Amino acid sequence: MPTYNLNINGQAHTVSADSDTPLLWVLRDNLNLVGTKYGCGIAQCGACTIHLDGDAMRSCAITVAAAVDREVTTIEGLHEAAKHPLQDAWREHDVPQCGYCQAGQIMNAAALLDQVKNPSDQEIDDAMNGNICRCATYTRIKTAIKTAAKNM
């Protein structure tokens, strides 16, 4: 089985996996970074969103081989004490109900706020499109993103 050197959350990791193994499974099964969730497995729901070189990507659709020599950030690496402005705003606005999709929602929102410091409603809607929340907390998600933008 091939070995891959990965940069995840600012730390070097060496993993053994087949080249076509989705990064999601390497994160969860090999590295025990279980904040990134499996949702649909076809890059449609957003539960597995991570940052790859700063861009929000679906980790279920990225192979471990494609992540070599790239910077991977998971929800665990967004802030070491889970105090990123988005995480604080999520708590302030009581966003999660079941919570399953929230890591992916936050990672997608963080990529948006890295690019657009004060996003409009339409920019938030466009950026968050495709991140599915079964509990339909979309209004609270948008409010939390706006609060985080003010606090960043």
C-alpha positions as CSV (number, residue, x, y, z in Angstrom):
1,M,0.0,0.0,0.0
2,P,1.4,3.4,-0.9
3,T,2.5,5.9,1.8
4,Y,1.5,9.6,1.6
5,N,2.9,12.6,3.4
6,L,0.1,15.1,4.2
7,N,-0.1,18.5,5.8
8,I,-3.2,18.6,7.9
9,N,-4.0,21.4,10.3
10,G,-0.4,22.6,10.1
11,Q,1.0,19.2,11.1
12,A,2.8,16.6,9.0
13,H,1.2,13.2,8.8
14,T,2.3,10.0,7.0
15,V,-0.5,7.6,6.1
16,S,-0.8,4.4,4.2
17,A,-3.8,4.1,1.9
18,D,-4.7,3.2,-1.6
19,S,-4.2,6.2,-4.0
20,D,-8.0,6.5,-4.7
21,T,-9.0,6.5,-1.0
22,P,-11.2,9.5,-0.4
23,L,-9.5,12.1,1.9
24,L,-12.5,11.9,4.1
25,W,-11.8,8.3,5.1
26,V,-8.1,9.1,5.7
27,L,-9.0,12.0,8.0
28,R,-11.6,9.9,9.9
29,D,-10.1,6.4,9.9
30,N,-6.4,6.9,9.8
31,L,-6.0,10.2,11.7
32,N,-9.1,10.1,14.0
33,L,-10.1,13.6,12.8
34,V,-13.8,12.8,13.1
35,G,-15.2,16.4,13.0
36,T,-15.5,16.0,9.2
37,K,-18.6,14.0,8.6
38,Y,-19.7,11.6,5.9
39,G,-23.0,12.7,4.4
40,C,-23.7,11.6,0.8
41,G,-20.4,10.4,-0.6
42,I,-20.9,12.2,-3.9
43,A,-19.9,15.8,-3.0
44,Q,-23.5,17.0,-3.0
45,C,-24.4,17.7,0.7
46,G,-21.4,19.6,2.1
47,A,-21.1,17.6,5.4
48,C,-17.5,16.7,4.6
49,T,-16.3,20.2,3.6
50,I,-12.6,20.9,4.5
51,H,-10.2,23.5,3.1
52,L,-7.7,22.5,0.5
53,D,-5.2,25.3,0.1
54,G,-7.8,27.6,1.6
55,D,-10.6,26.6,-0.7
56,A,-13.7,24.9,0.6
57,M,-13.8,21.4,-0.9
58,R,-15.7,18.2,-0.4
59,S,-13.3,15.7,1.1
60,C,-15.4,12.7,0.0
61,A,-14.5,13.6,-3.6
62,I,-10.7,14.3,-3.1
63,T,-8.4,11.4,-3.1
64,V,-5.6,11.1,-0.6
65,A,-3.1,11.2,-3.5
66,A,-4.6,14.6,-4.6
67,A,-3.9,16.0,-1.2
68,V,-0.2,15.5,-1.2
69,D,1.8,18.8,-1.1
70,R,-1.4,20.7,-0.3
71,E,-2.5,22.4,2.9
72,V,-5.6,20.6,4.4
73,T,-7.6,22.3,7.1
74,T,-10.4,20.4,9.0
75,I,-12.8,21.8,11.5
76,E,-10.4,20.7,14.2
77,G,-7.7,23.0,12.7
78,L,-9.9,26.0,12.2
79,H,-9.1,27.2,15.7
80,E,-7.2,25.1,18.3
81,A,-9.7,26.0,21.1
82,A,-12.8,26.0,18.8
83,K,-13.0,29.8,19.3
84,H,-13.0,30.9,15.7
85,P,-15.4,33.8,15.2
86,L,-17.7,31.5,13.2
87,Q,-17.7,28.9,16.0
88,D,-18.5,31.6,18.5
89,A,-21.3,33.0,16.4
90,W,-22.7,29.5,15.9
91,R,-23.0,29.1,19.6
92,E,-24.3,32.7,20.1
93,H,-27.1,32.1,17.6
94,D,-27.8,28.5,18.7
95,V,-27.4,27.4,15.1
96,P,-27.2,23.6,15.3
97,Q,-30.1,21.4,16.1
98,C,-28.9,17.9,15.3
99,G,-25.4,19.4,14.5
100,Y,-24.4,16.8,11.9
101,C,-23.8,19.2,9.0
102,Q,-22.4,22.0,11.1
103,A,-18.7,21.4,10.7
104,G,-19.2,21.4,6.9
105,Q,-21.3,24.6,7.1
106,I,-18.7,26.3,9.3
107,M,-15.8,25.3,7.0
108,N,-17.7,26.6,3.9
109,A,-18.5,29.8,5.7
110,A,-14.9,30.3,6.8
111,A,-13.7,30.0,3.2
112,L,-16.3,32.6,2.2
113,L,-15.2,35.0,5.0
114,D,-11.5,34.6,4.0
115,Q,-12.5,35.9,0.5
116,V,-15.3,38.3,1.3
117,K,-15.0,40.2,4.6
118,N,-18.5,41.6,4.7
119,P,-20.7,39.4,2.5
120,S,-24.1,40.4,1.3
121,D,-27.1,38.1,1.8
122,Q,-26.8,37.0,-1.9
123,E,-23.1,36.3,-1.5
124,I,-23.8,34.2,1.6
125,D,-26.6,32.4,-0.3
126,D,-24.4,31.7,-3.3
127,A,-21.4,30.5,-1.2
128,M,-23.5,28.3,1.1
129,N,-25.6,26.8,-1.7
130,G,-25.2,23.1,-1.7
131,N,-24.4,22.8,2.1
132,I,-27.5,20.9,3.1
133,C,-29.0,21.2,6.6
134,R,-31.7,18.6,7.4
135,C,-32.9,20.7,10.3
136,A,-33.2,23.8,8.0
137,T,-31.4,26.2,10.2
138,Y,-30.5,28.3,7.2
139,T,-31.7,31.6,8.7
140,R,-29.6,31.1,11.8
141,I,-26.6,30.1,9.7
142,K,-26.9,33.3,7.7
143,T,-27.2,35.4,10.9
144,A,-24.2,33.6,12.4
145,I,-22.1,34.3,9.3
146,K,-23.0,38.0,9.5
147,T,-22.1,38.1,13.2
148,A,-18.8,36.4,12.6
149,A,-18.0,38.8,9.7
150,K,-18.5,41.8,12.1
151,N,-16.3,40.1,14.7
152,M,-13.4,39.2,12.4
